[in-house]
Amino acid sequence: MEKKKMDKKYRVGIATIAVVITAAIFAGLSVSAYDHDQTYKWNATYFVPEDIRVTEYCKNVTVDIWTNTSVKIIGGVLEFNYTFCCANVTGFTFNASNWPSTTSAYRLTPGKVRLVPSNSSGVGPGPVHIGTLKIHCCNKSSCCLTNLTWNTTASYLQDLSGFKIPVSWKNGTFTCGNPIEVNKTMKDPTTNAWVKSYKFPMGTAPPVNVTFKVIIHSKCCNLTNLVVWDNFTGNIEFVNASITPDFVSPTRKEVRWDNASNLSLPLKPCKNITIIINATITDYSSGTNTLNATGICSETGVKVSADDVVSFELPPPAQIEVEKKVWNKTAGKWVDVIHGAKIGEIYRFNCTIHNSGSYNLTNITFNDTLSPSLEYVGNATMETPNGIKRNITMSGNGTDYEVNSFLQDPLTLKPSQRIFIEFDAKVVNYGNDSNVQCVKGYSVVGGKWVHDCDDAWIDTPKPDLNVSKITVNEDVPYLCDMAFGPTNHTGAKKQCNNISAVIEEVNGVDVVFPFNVTFKITNTSTGAEVGKCVKRLPGLAAGANETVWCNCSFYPFAYENYTISVTVDSNITAGPNGEILESDENNNTMVRNITAHEYGWKGDSWQDGRNITALQCHEQGHINLTYSVGNSTRLSAWSHPHWTDYYVEWTRDDFSVIPSTNTCIKKARLYVYYDWDKSTGQNITDYLSLTFNGFAKTPVEYTDIKAPDLIGSCSCPDYMHDLYPSCGPGYTTTYYDICSYNYRYGMLAYDVTDEFILDGNIAHLHNAYPGGNNVSIDGMLLVVVYSHPDEPERIIWINEGFDMLKSGLTKYTKCKGPTTIYHWGPTGISPEEATTYATFTPFPECPEIPVDTIGSVRLVTVTKDATPGAADGKNTGHALYFNGELLGMDTVWGSSSGVRNAINDTIVPLNLLKPSNNTVAFRSYGDAFEATNAFLVLEKAGHKSISVEPEEIIVQPQDQFDVNITLDTHGYDVYAVQYTLKYDPSVLRSESQVSGDFLSHDGNKTIVVVNKIDHATGTIEYAETRIGTDTGVTGRGTVAKIQFTAIGEPGATTFSNITEVVLVDSNKQENKEYV
């Protein structure tokens, strides 16, 4: 009882699983080709293959029987039935290793097989091979089928104890022949017969409509689940069908029927389904039409399939084709297009000429046209259909070449034959260009020419050039990317501003050809072109940029607006888009609008025309000029930010040169110098007031500033500071530029003539500015012109003004760290531009100067902040000129004690004086200073005088002594001297006469023309002249030295008289006026 319960429970579990497995098999399997060890579990017994097929009558097949047990088995009985005589089992062989022949047996009868395997030792568990059947198809009809069905009542398997184990018996099927048959035909449009293939007559032109007939025949079973596929190849497309399809592909080359209602399923044995299909051949071609039908025989559940094919050909007429390719070295094959080609690369082209028609072609002619980006470089070959390759010559410029011209015998190109032409071409420019080859051939049939063309592409990427940045005066970062020039005034001296532009290539393509960059500057208001320059670049690397300079083509006026345009690849004479083919021809120009500014460190007409202007000329009279700073000191707003009052005193000693009596004060002028005016929106006179000796005075104001129009509205861009010298790690950086420390400097001039007191004066300057630290005072200068009868006759000019001057280098950075380091950079100002002038112009009371009456020229110049020292281009270096001649350099001005204003008082060589418009120039060679005053004092000269010195001498008899012949020109120039000296020969004897150094004291050579001594008459003659120069000398000096011996008696005397004096000036004129 216990065993039966266990047996029953065991069978239920196995049966449930067997149902699931069977369902899976019927759902997913057709012909078995499975791994028997993995397909059935849990004591299944089955055929391998399960779906057994032979193609026709009298064919045999072998089939294995397996069981898969969970326990060892000792044998049992296996019995199955089948339909005889569709099949006939003609043999069986046990697996001898599993079932010894001594204990195992089988019996074969028509329609039944009984197997009795036996092994007392047991076999398994797992897959166990029972043995192999031989099955024969004995049905002579077209097909038959039968099931191989297990007799589950008679069949069993036993375990080692002899108990029957549960078994899932898996049936098989046997099919002889194919139960389904497909027949597809095409209607012959000429005879209307249904044929398997058809070739249309020559000359038939597409499109052509065709009709197919499909017959699906069930030979020996009930067909279900029928699916019909029709597949077209070639230039043919489905149109419609007698039975509407369930699916048509977008290309209309695949059609499917699977709807059971449309197909009237099931299809019973010996029944047919006919489908008429209409299609269109769209172009010349040959193709096939394959139809496949698949279904399931309901009797056995097996899937069956059959197909059939028809073919067609629509031959082309006379036709020629050419296919052009280019060799891709990287891919190692011929391609239609090359991407990423580069200038200078050489590519090989292949052109295949194909007779794609149906008739012979003669007179084959081709031409090849290369695009402008390519240049033919030769190495051309032609291979004819006989396989012979020969070198040919062609140009690639579209010239027609007949193939026969390269051959000894004319060529006839037969259908399907080909000619291969190859040649090399070099990339010479950018462009995505097609390169076309065209061919033609003549067909005798039809008597016509046929043509074709094809192209291959060389894509040589184009670069893209553009202007990414325009900078003004980049070489002077101190100017903060701004333009500077003088105001638009008469005599303005416009200065050079340099423009730079960054040219970029942004496509990553080398620009290998030269191109132009054009800078054009126009006045925005007038539209007039005011500057232009063209620069030529040899090329530009891929992705690179280059800064191009347009130097000294931009000369703006301050406060005027300008438009700067920079165009890259601007040579439009080469073509409307320039010389370089670019991917974008519309981004080659950048425009920048700019307003020019005034640069206060420049002088005179380089700025706004300012100079040290002639204020007054005191006409010829017994007058003189003197000056004093009194007790002036510098008052710094840095040290005294809240100062309110500043006093300067002058004592009688400061003007001791002025006589106390018979003196008239012609002019008293007080100058107050200041700097670092930080007041906002005010003039300095709004808060500074002055009294002189208690009298309130109103000044004339002279000012200058580094950048007049940039006060409080200026900020230097970081990219300009990036051009400064770097301080390096560990240092903090302070930048200096045109915008920094932009404060007014100036001078206030007061007329205090009526208030001047000879015995002493006091000036009081009051500062009313709230908050303090707004202005520093650099002292005062009191200049006085007076007249007195004892003074020589003079002419005096007073010039005043204020002009800041600075050239060379200036501070760029202050680096503060372990030490303090300053870096210097250019101001953008030349010494010539850092020059201002004081011109002593004629006045009504001072007409042209009577130069020949002037004996001396005194020049007094005043500056502020000048620093003496050799020119270093930074802090020191200045010069003073008179009428273009250098008077002094580097140490001309040195500040007076306690103040920053410096005075130079010098005598100017008389020969530099002109009758009018004598000009003094103040020039910076690096020194930063302000020119403020210039005073010119011309003193009338006396007559030229020649004398014997000493005038009187007492000697003893036989004493020897010397006398000098002395000449004083009193300001006149002398070029040559001649004289005669008379003495008493009884008192003196002349021993010798030698030349002095007066005529040669400036370094020029002289020659003595006459040097005679006549002892008998007591006469000495002398004549000397300068040579090698056109100028004379001025001053006082020795012309000759004469040695005498006293030969007279004691008490004897004699006079030495100079006669016959001739003085010649530099104009070679004799001057008779002398003393």
Secondary structure, DSSP 8 states (H G I E B T S, - for coil): -HHHHHHHHHHHHHHHHHHHHHHHHHHH-SS----HHHH--SSEEEEESSEEEESSTT-EEEEEEEEEESS-EEEEEEEEE--TTTEEEEEEEE-TTTS-TTT-EEEEETTEEEEE-EEEEEE-SEEEEEEEEEEEE---SS-EEEEEEE-TTT-EEEETTS-EE--EE--EEEEES-SEEEEEEEE-TTT--EESEEE--TT--S-EEEEEEEEEEE-SS-EEEEEEEEEE-SSEEEEEESS--SEE-TTS-EEEE--HHHHTSSB-TTEEEEEEEEEEE-SSEEEEEEEEEEEEETTTTEEEEEEEEEEEEE---S-EEEEEEEEETTTTEEESEEES--TT-EEEEEEEEEE-SSS-EEEEEEEEE--TTEEEEEEEEEE-TTS-EEEE---SBS--EEGGGG-SS---B-TT-EEEEEEEEEE-S-EEEEEEEEEEEEETTTTEEEEEEEEEEEEE----EEEEEEEESTT-GGGTT--B---S-TT-----EEEEEEEEE-SS--B-S-EEEEEEEEETTT--EEEEEEEEES-B-TT-EEEEEEEEEE---TT-EEEEEEEES--GGG-TT-SS--S-TT--EEEEEEE-B--TTS-GGGTTS---EEEEEEEEEEEEEEEE-TT---B-TTT-TT--EEEEEEEGGGGTTS-SSS-EEEEEEEEEEEEEE--SS--GGGTEEEEETTEEE--EEEEE-SSGGGTT-----HHHHTTS----TT-EEEE--TTTT--EEEEEEEE-TTT--TTEEEEEEEE--TTS-S-EEEEEEEEEEEE-TTS-EEEEEEEEEEEEE--SEEEEEEEESSSEEEEEEE-S--TTTSEEEEEE--BTTB-S--GGGEEEEEEEEEEES---S---SSS--EEEEETTEEEEESSS--B-TTSSEEEEEEEE-GGG--SS-EEEEEEESS--EEEEEEEEEEEE---BEEEEESS-----TT-EEEEEEEEE-TT--BSEEEEEEE--TTTEEEEEEEE-SSTTTTS--EEEEEEEEETTTTEEEEEEEE-S-S--B-SEEEEEEEEEEE-S-TT-----EEEEEEEE-TTS-EE--B-
